[in-house]
Every structure is written in C-alpha cells, then in structure tokens.
Amino acid sequence: MNKLLTRGGIEIIAVFIGISGGLWSEKQIELKKTIISEKIALQSIREEFVSDSTALFGIVKSIENEQKNIEVLLNHIAEDTTLSDSNLNSLIFEMIYFTYLTYDNSIYESLIKGAGKKIIQVDSVSRAISSIYEATYKHLGNVFELQKDLLATKTYNSFVESGGYLDTKRFSITESLGENQSEMFDEVFSNKKFVTQVAFHYDTNYFILNQYKWALKRVKKAIVEVDTYLSKSV
C-alpha cells in the first residue's frame, strides 16, 4: 500500500514538474519574442529620434538666423542701415514662411502603443519614449499654431494692410504691375501697426526658439536613454 502511495506521489510530482516545465518553456519563448519586438521597436524609434533631432537643430538655426534678419530689418526701419528692395523682399518672406517639426509617430503607435502588451521592459526607457510623443511633440503642435497664427499670418496681414506686396520670383505676378517697390516699402515702414507687429514677431520668436531648444534637449536625452539600454542588452 505504501509503495502504491509512494508511486502515486512520484507520478503526481512528475506531472507537476512536466506542467511547470512546459509553462516555463512557454514563458521563455514568449519572453524571447518580446525581447525581439522590443529591440526592433527601440532601434526604429531611435532612428526616428535621430532624424527628428537633426530637424530640430535645423529649426533652431533657422529661427536664430531669422532673428538676426529681423534685427537688420528693424535697423533699416529706424534708418540705421539701408537695404535694397531685393533684400527687403527676402526679409519679409522669411518672416512669413517658417520652419517647424513634422514627425512620424506611426512606429510608436504600431510597435509600442498599439502592440496590445508592454513591449519595452524597462519603465524609465518606456517613459522617455512616450513622453516625447505624448508630451513634447504635442506641445510643439501648439507652438506651430503660435508660429502660424500669431507670427506668420499676422505679420503678412499687417504687411498687406499697410500697402505691401512682395515682388520676387515667388510672387512674379507683381513684376508686371510696374509698381515702385521703394515707395511701397517707405509707406509700409511708416505704418505703426506694421512696425509694432514686426517688433512683436521678434520678441515672440524668442519664446518659440526656446521651445524648440527645449524639445531638442529632450529628444537627445531620450536617444541617450535608448542607447544606454540597448548597449546593456547586447
């Protein structure tokens, strides 16, 4: 009887070990799949961040250059310097057409956010990535609206309402009108509404510039976070 009980106990243990071993194997297989998915996602996200950081750096430089040109324009308006009509056209054009970040979040949406399970194993890395897409980039969307509505559009409207028009290859229709550009610029620059808008454009652009600098730092920090984790998991 005791032998039968012992044999039965051994069989139960063997079955338990078999089940446990099977479950462990399944978990290991699932873990390996997750690690592979994680690596693919992180490498893809990293490439996006590197591309975005390059774009952000270019935007920062573009705004800094725009600020220098607005200073030149304001000096011309104050009669501290004299610019040609061609230079004035270019300066006005630069204030109307601006650079901003266009990003692709499809990789993040499909590989991480929409994966149906947690792909990134380390919370700090997951937070670093999600904060860029869910906070930083969404904030830059609001910054874009400021650039468009408060700066570019208002500056252009103010310029036109003050009697201005652009006579460049981009706006070649005006070349056949026979208008005197020098007289036009004199009229526009004597309009206080336009001068006030240029000054507002200049001051507000510093806020815009700092937002892009802030975003660039955050994206670079996220790249370091991803690189550090990937180097440890090799």
Backbone bond lengths (Angstrom), bond angles and torsions (degrees), N, CA, C in turn:
res aa  C-N    CA-C-N  psi(-1)  N-CA   C-N-CA  omega(-1)  CA-C   N-CA-C  phi
1 M - - - 1.467 - - 1.528 110.45 -
2 N 1.324 114.47 -46.49 1.456 119.33 179.71 1.519 111.18 -62.01
3 K 1.368 114.26 -37.78 1.460 118.39 179.21 1.528 110.55 -64.33
4 L 1.340 115.79 -38.79 1.452 119.41 179.01 1.528 111.42 -64.75
5 L 1.331 116.10 -42.75 1.467 121.11 178.27 1.515 111.09 -62.74
6 T 1.354 112.93 -41.47 1.467 117.60 -179.76 1.524 110.16 -64.18
7 R 1.352 114.21 -44.87 1.459 118.94 -179.54 1.537 110.10 -62.71
8 G 1.338 115.43 -41.69 1.469 119.59 179.01 1.518 111.50 -63.53
9 G 1.357 115.07 -39.44 1.464 118.81 179.27 1.512 111.58 -64.41
10 I 1.326 115.47 -40.70 1.462 120.19 179.33 1.516 110.67 -63.50
11 E 1.338 115.72 -40.32 1.460 119.94 -179.92 1.531 111.21 -64.74
12 I 1.327 115.50 -40.55 1.478 119.89 177.97 1.515 110.74 -62.80
13 I 1.343 114.93 -44.15 1.471 119.35 179.25 1.522 110.02 -63.01
14 A 1.339 115.59 -41.88 1.467 119.93 -179.84 1.522 110.84 -61.57
15 V 1.343 115.21 -42.77 1.471 119.55 178.23 1.522 110.41 -63.17
16 F 1.345 116.20 -43.62 1.461 121.06 179.73 1.525 111.16 -61.06
17 I 1.364 113.71 -44.61 1.460 117.87 178.77 1.524 110.52 -63.33
18 G 1.324 116.48 -39.29 1.458 120.30 179.13 1.518 112.26 -62.88
19 I 1.337 114.81 -43.52 1.472 119.73 178.64 1.522 110.59 -65.52
20 S 1.338 115.63 -45.53 1.464 120.42 -179.50 1.525 110.75 -61.63
21 G 1.348 114.12 -42.49 1.462 118.29 179.21 1.504 111.91 -64.09
22 G 1.335 115.68 -38.33 1.464 119.68 178.56 1.518 111.59 -65.61
23 L 1.335 115.55 -42.79 1.464 120.16 178.33 1.523 111.40 -64.17
24 W 1.349 114.57 -39.96 1.474 118.67 179.38 1.524 110.45 -64.06
25 S 1.344 116.22 -41.28 1.460 120.63 178.84 1.523 111.39 -62.96
26 E 1.337 115.34 -42.12 1.457 119.57 178.58 1.520 111.13 -63.13
27 K 1.342 116.21 -41.33 1.467 120.30 179.01 1.519 111.15 -64.62
28 Q 1.337 116.48 -38.84 1.458 120.32 179.45 1.523 110.96 -66.21
29 I 1.320 115.84 -41.15 1.467 120.26 177.52 1.532 110.36 -62.65
30 E 1.342 115.12 -44.09 1.458 120.54 179.20 1.526 111.09 -64.29
31 L 1.340 116.15 -39.48 1.461 121.00 179.27 1.520 110.94 -64.17
32 K 1.343 115.76 -42.24 1.462 120.20 178.79 1.530 110.95 -61.70
33 K 1.349 115.48 -41.02 1.464 119.68 177.82 1.527 110.89 -62.75
34 T 1.335 115.48 -42.24 1.466 120.57 179.88 1.524 111.05 -64.12
35 I 1.337 116.57 -42.16 1.463 121.20 -179.99 1.532 110.57 -63.66
36 I 1.341 116.32 -40.32 1.469 120.21 177.37 1.529 110.27 -64.23
37 S 1.335 116.23 -44.89 1.470 120.91 178.39 1.519 110.73 -62.83
38 E 1.324 115.77 -40.20 1.455 121.35 179.13 1.526 110.92 -60.83
39 K 1.329 116.63 -46.53 1.464 121.25 -178.18 1.523 111.27 -64.03
40 I 1.331 116.03 -42.81 1.468 120.40 178.49 1.527 110.49 -61.53
41 A 1.347 115.41 -45.06 1.465 120.56 -179.25 1.519 111.27 -63.76
42 L 1.334 116.84 -45.94 1.463 120.86 -177.91 1.520 112.16 -65.09
43 Q 1.318 117.19 -41.38 1.455 120.12 179.04 1.527 111.36 -65.57
44 S 1.332 116.17 -38.97 1.466 120.44 178.41 1.527 111.07 -67.94
45 I 1.326 115.88 -44.20 1.461 120.79 178.54 1.524 110.56 -62.64
46 R 1.331 116.05 -40.70 1.461 120.07 179.55 1.530 111.15 -59.94
47 E 1.325 116.41 -43.53 1.463 120.35 178.73 1.526 110.89 -60.79
48 E 1.328 116.21 -40.48 1.462 120.68 177.68 1.519 110.88 -63.33
49 F 1.330 116.25 -44.33 1.458 120.47 -178.64 1.530 111.51 -65.06
50 V 1.314 116.88 -39.79 1.466 120.36 178.47 1.530 110.01 -62.75
51 S 1.326 115.86 -44.70 1.464 120.87 177.83 1.531 110.95 -62.50
52 D 1.343 116.01 -43.32 1.467 120.74 -179.66 1.529 111.38 -66.17
53 S 1.330 116.92 -38.03 1.467 119.80 -179.84 1.528 110.25 -65.84
54 T 1.324 116.76 -36.27 1.467 120.62 176.29 1.526 110.26 -64.17
55 A 1.346 115.47 -43.48 1.464 120.25 178.26 1.532 111.15 -63.94
56 L 1.327 116.86 -42.71 1.465 121.24 179.54 1.522 111.49 -63.61
57 F 1.330 116.23 -39.69 1.459 120.33 177.32 1.536 109.77 -61.55
58 G 1.334 115.87 -41.83 1.462 119.91 178.36 1.514 112.26 -64.18
59 I 1.339 116.94 -38.44 1.465 121.15 178.28 1.520 110.90 -64.68
60 V 1.333 116.36 -43.23 1.465 121.00 178.14 1.521 110.34 -58.18
61 K 1.326 116.89 -46.80 1.463 121.34 -179.73 1.522 111.03 -65.09
62 S 1.332 116.23 -37.16 1.451 120.75 179.60 1.530 111.46 -64.63
63 I 1.330 116.68 -43.98 1.472 120.62 179.71 1.527 110.17 -68.02
64 E 1.318 116.87 -39.75 1.462 119.81 177.37 1.526 110.72 -60.92
65 N 1.321 116.57 -40.95 1.459 121.00 177.82 1.527 110.89 -66.81
66 E 1.348 115.21 -39.55 1.467 119.77 177.78 1.522 110.80 -61.05
67 Q 1.326 117.29 -41.25 1.464 121.19 179.29 1.526 111.68 -61.53
68 K 1.317 115.42 -40.89 1.471 119.34 177.96 1.529 110.54 -63.00
69 N 1.327 115.92 -40.86 1.465 120.36 -179.57 1.529 111.70 -69.19
70 I 1.329 117.46 -35.22 1.462 119.76 177.15 1.531 109.81 -66.72
71 E 1.326 116.70 -37.16 1.468 120.07 175.14 1.532 110.42 -59.28
72 V 1.330 115.92 -42.30 1.465 120.89 177.82 1.533 110.09 -62.57
73 L 1.339 116.22 -42.68 1.463 120.43 179.17 1.524 111.00 -63.44
74 L 1.328 116.92 -44.09 1.469 120.61 179.73 1.528 111.11 -63.94
75 N 1.315 116.48 -36.28 1.475 120.04 176.32 1.520 110.59 -66.02
76 H 1.329 116.73 -37.08 1.463 120.55 176.86 1.529 110.20 -65.04
77 I 1.329 116.43 -43.88 1.463 120.67 179.43 1.525 110.49 -62.15
78 A 1.340 116.19 -36.19 1.462 121.18 179.05 1.525 111.74 -81.16
79 E 1.350 116.02 2.26 1.462 123.97 178.85 1.520 112.69 65.39
80 D 1.336 115.81 27.45 1.462 119.97 174.50 1.527 110.89 -85.50
81 T 1.307 116.17 -23.34 1.465 121.92 177.36 1.520 108.75 -138.89
82 T 1.324 116.48 164.47 1.459 121.15 177.56 1.516 109.25 -124.97
83 L 1.335 115.97 124.15 1.450 121.97 -179.28 1.525 110.65 -114.53
84 S 1.311 115.72 152.09 1.462 120.65 177.23 1.522 109.56 -75.04
85 D 1.345 115.86 163.12 1.457 120.15 177.60 1.532 110.53 -60.46
86 S 1.320 115.92 -37.07 1.461 120.53 179.20 1.525 111.42 -62.69
87 N 1.325 116.89 -43.25 1.467 120.98 178.20 1.524 111.34 -65.64
88 L 1.313 116.14 -39.24 1.460 120.22 179.66 1.534 110.78 -65.68
89 N 1.335 116.15 -40.52 1.461 119.85 175.54 1.523 111.04 -57.18
90 S 1.322 115.82 -45.53 1.469 121.13 -178.08 1.515 111.28 -64.54
91 L 1.326 117.16 -40.87 1.458 120.79 -178.93 1.527 111.42 -66.18
92 I 1.309 116.63 -41.80 1.465 119.77 178.12 1.528 110.01 -65.65
93 F 1.338 115.76 -41.35 1.462 120.58 179.94 1.525 111.11 -60.19
94 E 1.333 117.30 -41.58 1.464 121.40 -179.22 1.521 112.20 -64.85
95 M 1.331 116.86 -28.98 1.467 119.45 179.11 1.528 111.26 -77.51
96 I 1.317 116.43 -25.35 1.460 120.79 -176.64 1.524 111.72 -86.80
97 Y 1.330 116.90 -37.32 1.462 121.41 -178.95 1.521 109.28 -106.63
98 F 1.319 116.52 120.67 1.456 121.05 -171.62 1.524 110.96 -124.37
99 T 1.313 114.91 163.89 1.470 120.73 177.77 1.526 109.79 -101.55
100 Y 1.332 116.11 148.03 1.457 121.98 179.52 1.524 108.27 -153.85
101 L 1.323 115.79 167.20 1.460 120.10 -175.84 1.525 111.40 -84.64
102 T 1.319 115.56 127.28 1.462 121.59 168.34 1.525 106.42 -112.76
103 Y 1.308 116.42 120.46 1.460 119.93 -175.35 1.524 110.79 -124.05
104 D 1.316 115.72 159.67 1.464 122.35 -179.65 1.532 108.34 -114.06
105 N 1.327 116.45 114.10 1.471 120.14 -179.52 1.525 112.51 -102.21
106 S 1.337 117.12 13.20 1.473 120.32 -176.24 1.530 111.92 -64.64
107 I 1.327 117.16 -36.82 1.469 120.53 178.98 1.521 110.23 -64.92
108 Y 1.328 115.41 -46.16 1.469 120.27 178.29 1.529 110.95 -61.73
109 E 1.329 116.70 -43.71 1.462 120.89 -178.02 1.530 111.43 -65.53
110 S 1.330 117.39 -41.47 1.459 120.35 -174.56 1.526 113.29 -84.82
111 L 1.332 117.36 -44.23 1.467 120.34 -174.21 1.530 114.40 -85.67
112 I 1.314 117.24 -25.62 1.469 119.41 -175.64 1.534 111.63 -118.01
113 K 1.314 116.39 -63.34 1.461 119.31 -174.61 1.526 112.15 -67.11
114 G 1.332 116.79 -38.69 1.453 119.81 -176.41 1.513 114.13 -100.74
115 A 1.332 117.18 17.35 1.466 120.82 -176.37 1.527 112.85 -73.70
116 G 1.310 117.77 -18.73 1.456 121.09 179.86 1.518 113.53 86.40
117 K 1.304 117.74 -6.26 1.461 121.91 176.60 1.527 108.32 -156.43
118 K 1.311 115.76 167.76 1.458 119.85 -179.39 1.527 110.01 -73.00
119 I 1.315 116.03 117.05 1.464 121.21 -179.18 1.525 111.20 -93.14
120 I 1.346 116.68 -46.52 1.459 121.19 -179.66 1.522 108.91 -79.22
121 Q 1.326 116.48 120.35 1.466 121.27 -171.53 1.530 113.67 -76.53
122 V 1.319 117.00 -29.98 1.468 120.38 -176.36 1.526 109.85 -100.83
123 D 1.324 116.16 125.40 1.462 121.27 -175.13 1.524 113.25 -60.58
124 S 1.322 117.49 -39.41 1.465 120.31 -177.31 1.533 110.91 -63.64
125 V 1.323 116.78 -37.80 1.466 121.09 177.95 1.521 110.44 -70.82
126 S 1.315 115.88 -42.30 1.462 121.00 178.58 1.528 110.74 -60.72
127 R 1.335 116.44 -44.00 1.469 120.91 179.45 1.521 111.06 -65.11
128 A 1.332 116.33 -40.43 1.469 120.68 -178.95 1.525 110.76 -60.28
129 I 1.329 115.72 -40.74 1.465 120.56 -179.07 1.523 111.10 -73.16
130 S 1.322 116.57 -50.26 1.468 120.26 -176.96 1.524 111.93 -63.17
131 S 1.338 117.27 -33.72 1.462 119.99 -179.29 1.530 111.74 -65.18
132 I 1.351 116.25 -30.79 1.463 119.47 178.41 1.523 110.12 -67.89
133 Y 1.332 115.78 -49.31 1.470 119.61 -177.10 1.528 112.82 -75.09
134 E 1.321 116.44 -39.43 1.461 120.17 -173.65 1.526 113.50 -86.35
135 A 1.324 117.54 -22.27 1.468 120.14 -177.37 1.530 112.26 -121.01
136 T 1.335 116.48 -60.93 1.466 120.09 -173.76 1.524 112.28 -60.15
137 Y 1.331 116.92 -52.37 1.462 119.89 -177.41 1.528 112.32 -68.19
138 K 1.325 116.84 -34.81 1.464 119.34 176.63 1.530 110.47 -66.33
139 H 1.332 116.03 -36.16 1.470 119.83 176.35 1.526 110.35 -64.29
140 L 1.331 116.45 -41.02 1.466 119.66 178.83 1.523 111.29 -64.83
141 G 1.338 116.94 -25.22 1.459 120.13 173.88 1.522 110.79 -63.76
142 N 1.331 116.48 -38.93 1.465 121.02 176.10 1.529 110.80 -69.03
143 V 1.321 116.01 -36.79 1.466 120.74 177.83 1.526 109.81 -62.86
144 F 1.330 116.35 -40.83 1.467 120.66 176.93 1.526 111.19 -57.46
145 E 1.328 116.31 -42.54 1.467 120.10 179.61 1.525 110.78 -61.60
146 L 1.334 116.71 -38.43 1.463 120.45 176.91 1.519 110.75 -64.96
147 Q 1.326 116.03 -44.44 1.468 120.44 178.31 1.530 110.95 -58.48
148 K 1.319 114.69 -42.76 1.473 119.62 -176.27 1.528 112.30 -74.06
149 D 1.328 116.32 -50.63 1.461 120.05 -171.73 1.524 113.86 -82.28
150 L 1.338 116.68 -48.44 1.460 120.08 -174.37 1.526 113.56 -83.56
151 L 1.323 116.46 -27.01 1.456 118.52 -176.57 1.529 112.24 -106.99
152 A 1.325 117.65 -74.60 1.467 121.03 -173.08 1.531 112.84 -56.84
153 T 1.327 116.90 -54.45 1.467 120.34 -175.98 1.518 111.80 -66.23
154 K 1.329 117.57 -46.12 1.466 120.76 -178.64 1.520 111.21 -66.07
155 T 1.327 117.06 -38.12 1.465 119.89 179.39 1.524 110.21 -66.72
156 Y 1.341 116.15 -42.49 1.465 119.37 179.35 1.531 110.63 -65.10
157 N 1.329 117.23 -46.65 1.460 120.53 179.82 1.525 111.33 -60.23
158 S 1.311 115.46 -41.45 1.458 120.05 178.93 1.527 110.94 -63.95
159 F 1.318 115.72 -39.21 1.466 121.61 179.36 1.531 110.16 -63.76
160 V 1.317 117.39 -47.65 1.465 122.10 -178.77 1.524 111.30 -67.68
161 E 1.330 116.54 -43.21 1.468 120.83 179.96 1.521 111.99 -64.41
162 S 1.322 115.88 -22.81 1.465 120.15 178.83 1.531 112.05 -88.21
163 G 1.342 115.20 3.78 1.464 119.53 178.27 1.515 114.16 100.05
164 G 1.312 117.30 11.97 1.460 120.33 -175.71 1.514 114.37 -90.08
165 Y 1.302 116.18 155.44 1.459 123.87 170.57 1.522 107.24 -152.53
166 L 1.307 116.89 154.94 1.463 121.52 -178.99 1.515 109.97 -99.45
167 D 1.312 115.60 128.74 1.455 121.34 -178.90 1.527 108.91 -115.54
168 T 1.313 115.26 77.41 1.460 120.69 179.96 1.515 108.26 -132.80
169 K 1.323 117.59 178.45 1.461 121.23 178.14 1.527 111.13 -62.72
170 R 1.332 115.95 -26.76 1.461 119.41 178.32 1.525 111.20 -71.39
171 F 1.324 115.82 -25.72 1.461 121.92 179.67 1.527 108.59 -125.76
172 S 1.326 116.39 54.23 1.458 122.13 -169.77 1.523 113.87 -65.82
173 I 1.343 118.08 -16.28 1.464 119.71 -179.22 1.523 111.74 -59.79
174 T 1.336 117.12 -30.18 1.462 120.22 -177.51 1.527 112.40 -75.46
175 E 1.316 118.00 -14.35 1.457 120.15 -178.37 1.523 111.87 -65.63
176 S 1.325 116.55 -26.05 1.465 120.18 -177.46 1.530 112.72 -91.68
177 L 1.322 117.26 1.10 1.463 119.76 -176.58 1.515 113.59 -84.35
178 G 1.315 116.71 -16.17 1.454 120.17 178.87 1.510 113.94 69.46
179 E 1.328 117.20 25.59 1.465 120.86 179.98 1.531 110.74 -78.74
180 N 1.311 115.25 152.22 1.467 120.85 177.25 1.529 108.43 -90.32
181 Q 1.325 115.97 104.34 1.467 119.77 -176.88 1.520 112.57 -64.60
182 S 1.289 117.40 -38.47 1.474 120.26 -178.76 1.516 111.06 -60.45
183 E 1.346 116.25 -44.71 1.467 120.07 178.40 1.526 110.28 -64.91
184 M 1.338 116.23 -38.07 1.463 120.25 179.31 1.519 110.83 -61.49
185 F 1.338 117.22 -47.31 1.461 119.95 -179.58 1.527 111.44 -64.53
186 D 1.318 117.04 -37.08 1.472 120.00 177.15 1.526 110.17 -60.41
187 E 1.338 115.84 -41.55 1.468 120.96 179.64 1.533 110.87 -65.93
188 V 1.324 116.09 -45.42 1.467 120.54 -178.56 1.521 111.53 -63.60
189 F 1.324 116.38 -44.60 1.461 120.59 -175.16 1.526 113.03 -73.97
190 S 1.321 116.01 -12.02 1.468 118.97 175.33 1.525 111.49 -90.84
191 N 1.339 115.41 -3.51 1.457 120.84 179.40 1.528 109.52 -87.25
192 K 1.327 116.29 117.96 1.470 120.79 -176.11 1.525 112.34 -64.03
193 K 1.336 116.39 -32.32 1.468 119.75 179.90 1.529 110.35 -62.43
194 F 1.324 116.37 -43.60 1.458 119.35 -179.74 1.519 111.07 -68.32
195 V 1.310 117.83 -44.99 1.468 121.41 -179.63 1.525 110.50 -61.23
196 T 1.334 116.46 -39.55 1.464 121.15 178.19 1.524 110.78 -63.62
197 Q 1.347 116.39 -40.99 1.460 120.49 179.35 1.521 110.99 -66.40
198 V 1.333 117.79 -38.15 1.466 120.76 178.05 1.530 109.92 -62.87
199 A 1.334 116.08 -43.49 1.462 120.33 178.51 1.527 110.89 -64.06
200 F 1.336 116.76 -40.69 1.473 121.39 177.11 1.531 110.13 -64.20
201 H 1.316 115.88 -42.59 1.465 121.94 177.82 1.529 109.88 -57.37
202 Y 1.302 115.55 -45.85 1.468 121.59 -178.69 1.529 111.12 -63.40
203 D 1.318 117.09 -48.04 1.474 120.96 -177.76 1.527 111.52 -66.21
204 T 1.325 116.75 -44.85 1.458 121.17 -177.99 1.524 111.63 -67.30
205 N 1.312 115.92 -30.23 1.458 120.62 -179.39 1.533 111.89 -61.99
206 Y 1.327 117.20 -25.97 1.467 119.61 176.68 1.524 110.68 -67.54
207 F 1.320 115.93 -37.80 1.460 119.60 175.49 1.525 109.96 -64.18
208 I 1.328 116.34 -45.86 1.468 121.62 178.38 1.527 110.26 -58.39
209 L 1.318 116.11 -45.64 1.462 121.80 -179.27 1.526 111.16 -59.00
210 N 1.319 116.22 -44.24 1.466 120.17 -178.77 1.529 112.09 -66.82
211 Q 1.326 117.25 -30.57 1.469 120.17 177.61 1.524 110.81 -67.17
212 Y 1.316 116.58 -39.42 1.469 120.05 178.46 1.525 111.23 -71.88
213 K 1.328 117.02 -35.70 1.466 120.04 175.39 1.528 110.54 -63.77
214 W 1.322 115.68 -42.12 1.474 121.44 178.23 1.524 110.33 -61.74
215 A 1.333 116.59 -45.05 1.462 121.20 -179.94 1.530 110.92 -63.97
216 L 1.315 116.57 -39.72 1.463 120.86 179.29 1.527 110.72 -61.56
217 K 1.321 117.24 -42.52 1.467 121.14 178.47 1.522 111.22 -62.62
218 R 1.317 116.70 -41.65 1.467 120.99 -179.01 1.527 111.68 -66.44
219 V 1.318 116.67 -40.61 1.466 120.07 179.55 1.531 109.92 -67.38
220 K 1.328 116.97 -41.91 1.466 120.42 178.00 1.531 110.76 -62.15
221 K 1.315 116.02 -40.41 1.467 120.68 178.75 1.528 110.52 -63.67
222 A 1.333 116.38 -39.42 1.464 120.50 178.74 1.530 110.97 -65.90
223 I 1.326 116.81 -36.56 1.468 121.07 177.37 1.524 110.01 -62.44
224 V 1.322 116.62 -43.96 1.469 121.31 178.60 1.527 110.08 -61.98
225 E 1.331 116.55 -41.36 1.468 121.88 179.35 1.531 110.51 -60.36
226 V 1.319 115.91 -45.55 1.465 120.91 179.75 1.524 110.78 -67.18
227 D 1.342 116.70 -44.81 1.472 120.68 -179.51 1.522 111.58 -60.54
228 T 1.308 115.94 -42.94 1.468 120.82 -179.77 1.521 110.67 -61.55
229 Y 1.316 116.38 -44.78 1.472 120.42 -179.94 1.523 111.62 -66.87
230 L 1.313 117.26 -42.95 1.462 120.81 179.78 1.529 111.96 -63.49
231 S 1.333 115.62 -37.75 1.483 119.21 179.84 1.518 111.42 -66.65
232 K 1.327 117.22 -30.64 1.467 121.10 179.34 1.524 111.95 -78.02
233 S 1.326 116.42 -26.90 1.455 119.86 -174.92 1.525 113.02 -91.33
234 V 1.333 116.62 -0.92 1.465 119.90 179.51 1.533 110.84 -70.73
